[in-house]
Amino acid sequence: MEAGKTSPILEALLDLDSKLKVDIRVHISRRWIELNPMKRAARISGRWGEQEGQRLLLYVNIRKKKFAWVGHFESTSHPSKRFWDKISEELVRNLRSTQYENAIAHSVRYMGQELAKQGNVR
């Protein structure tokens, strides 16, 4: 990335931060040994502590081409399995078709649109 330019992922996250009730974070890993991305994502999201509110972590290992979503939602606004399947399909499609930073940024924006449809807006 050129000096002075903001990451497309950061731009997407900043754009959604003011619009959604959900705190979204992205963790990008380059680990060679990755047995279970879901366990790793859960460990990372656990570092947030016992914060109030809804939050979502997208964990992506770009070397192993694996990812996981970990979300903490209020019981009334928990997204369905269909939601997670749609978001995952979008991420896979984007990772195959473009550079990983652009793919993740596009998927984060798509996820924001889907969460907004479910009423998770400020």
N, C-alpha and C positions, 0 to 999 in steps of 0.2 A: 504494500500500500504506500502511496506517495505521502511525503511529509506534509502535514497540515490537513490531510483529508480524513474525514471521519469514517469509521467502519460502517458499511451498510447495515450490519447487525445492530450496532449502537443507535444508528438513526431510526431503525424500525422500533427498537425498544423505547427510545425517548418519545417517539410519536405516540405509541400506545399507552405510555405511562400516565398521560393526562386524561386519557379517554376511558380506560378500563378500571374496574374495581380489583382486578387481579394483578398481583405483582409478578411479572414475568422475568425470568433470568435465563441466561444461556451459558453453559459451560462447554468449552471445546477442549477435547483431550487428544493427545497424540501418542498415548501409551501403546506399546507394542503388545503387551500382555493384557488382555481384557477378557476375562472369563464370563462376567455377567454385567452388562451395562446397566441393568435395572438396579442391582445392588449398589453399584458405584453411584448412580444417580441418587438413590435413596440416602446414601451416606452423605453426599454433598448437600442435599436439601436439608438433612438433619442439622447441618451446621448453622442453619438460620435460627435455630432455637425455637422457642414456643411463641412465635410472633402471632399476633392477631391478624385476622383477615385471610383472604384467599391468595394462594401463590402457586406458581407453576415453574418448574425447571425443565428446560430442554437440555439434555446431555447428549453430546455428539462426539464420538471417537472417529476422527477423520481418517486415521490410518487403518483401523479395522472395519470402517464403514458400518458402524453400529450406532444406534441411538436409543434413547429412552426418555419418556415423559414421566415426571413425578409431579402430581398436583395435590394440593390441600385446599379443598373447597368446602363451603358451608353445605350442609346436607340438602338444602332446598335448591342449590344451584349447581350441583355436581353434574358435569357433562356425561353424556351417555357413552357406551362403548362405540356406537356408530360415529360419534364426534371424534373420538381418538383414532378410529380407523381412517376417517377422512383426512385428518391432519397428518397421520403417518404416511398415507398414500401420497399426499401432496409433497411432503418432505422427501420421500424416496424419488419421486418424479423430478423434483428440483435438483437434488444432489446428482442425479444422472445426467442432467441437461446443462448445468452451468457450474461455475466456480463455487466452492463450498460457502464462502461468505455471502454471496448473492443468494444462493439456495436457502440458507438458513434465514436470511433477512426476509425473503419472500414468504417463507413458511411461517415466520413469526407474524407477519402482517396478515396472512390468511387466517392464522389461528385467532388473531385479534378480531377479525371480521366475524368469525364463527362464534366467539365468546360474546361479542356485542349482540348478535342475533338472539342469544339466550338470555339477554338482559343483564349482562355483567358490565354495564357502563356506569360511569360516574354521574 
